[in-house]
Structure formats: structure tokens, C-alpha cells
């Protein structure tokens, strides 16, 4: 008969290394406006899934798309300015 051995020690042994580093957290913080703009666009699109979009819905989606593009542009400009190169 084989004894049943838990693998928790092997799984949790690397738990400290699985946490995000400070650099990764800073990158997430820099990307947060873009992430939130993407979430707003998804919210606007989800609202229209079960119905025909009204003019107000269409404007909301267009506005959200423009915001996503603007935030992505700003993120690209910030990251290219930080590295000193062209994006």
C-alpha cells in the first residue's frame, strides 16, 4: 500500500516568488487608466448585447472607443518617453 502524501509543501514552497514584484506593480499602475477605459468600453458593449443599440448607446460606445484609443496613445507616449526611444 502506498502512503498518501500531500503536496502542499511543494506547492507553497514557492509562494514568495509568485507575488508580483514592485516593477510589475508599477507597470500595472501605469496601465490602470488604459485598463479602466477598456472596462468602460466592455460595459458599453455588454449593455447592447440583448437589444438593438439606441442612439444613446451608439454614442456611449463611440465615446468609450475614443477614450480607449486616447489612453492607449498616452500609455505609448509615456512608455516611449521613459525608455527614450520611439514606440
N, C-alpha and C positions, 0 to 999 in steps of 0.2 A: 504494500500500500504506500502510495506517495503522499507525503505530508503536504497540506495546503499552506502555501506561504504567501503572505501579502506582498504586494509590490509597491506599497505606499512609500517606503523609504527610498526606493529607486526613483519613483515619480516625483516626490517632493524634494529630493536632494538638490535639484537644480532650480528650485523656486526663486532664489535670489537672482538668478541670471535671466529669468523670464520677465522680470519687471522692465518697463521702458526706461531707457537712460534719460539723463537730463537733456541731451541733444535731441532725442526723439520727442520728448515732451515739448521742447521749444519749437520743433518743427510743426507739431500738431497745433500749438498755439498760433503760429504764424499762418497756418492754413485754415484756422477756425472761421474767419469771415467767408471764405470760399465754401467751406462745408455747410455753413448755415444758409448761404444762398442756394446751394444745391437742394437742401432740405425744403426751403420755401418753394422752389420750382416743383419738386416732387409733390408737395402738399397741393399746389395749384392743379397739377395734373391728376392727382388722385380724386380731387373733388369732382372732376368731369368724367370719371370712369363710367358712372352709371346713368349719365344723362347727356343730352346734347348740350355742348357748351353755349352759354349765353354770351352776349357781347361783353358783359362784365367779366365773365370767366376768361374770355379770349384776351381782354386787356390785362387781367391778372397774370395770365401765362406769359404774355409778351413782356410785361414788366419784370417778371421773375427771370425770364431768359436774359434780358438785358442786364439785370443785376448779376447773374452768374457770369456773363461774359466780362463785365466790368471788374468783378472780384478776381477772376482768373487773370485778367490783364494786370491788375495791381499786384497780384502774387508773383507773376512772372517778372514784372519790373522790380519788385523788391528782391527777389532771389537773384536776378541778374546783376542788380546793383551791389548786392552783398558779395558776390563772387568776383565782380569786376569784369565779367565777360558778357557777351551778347547771348541772349536766350534763343 
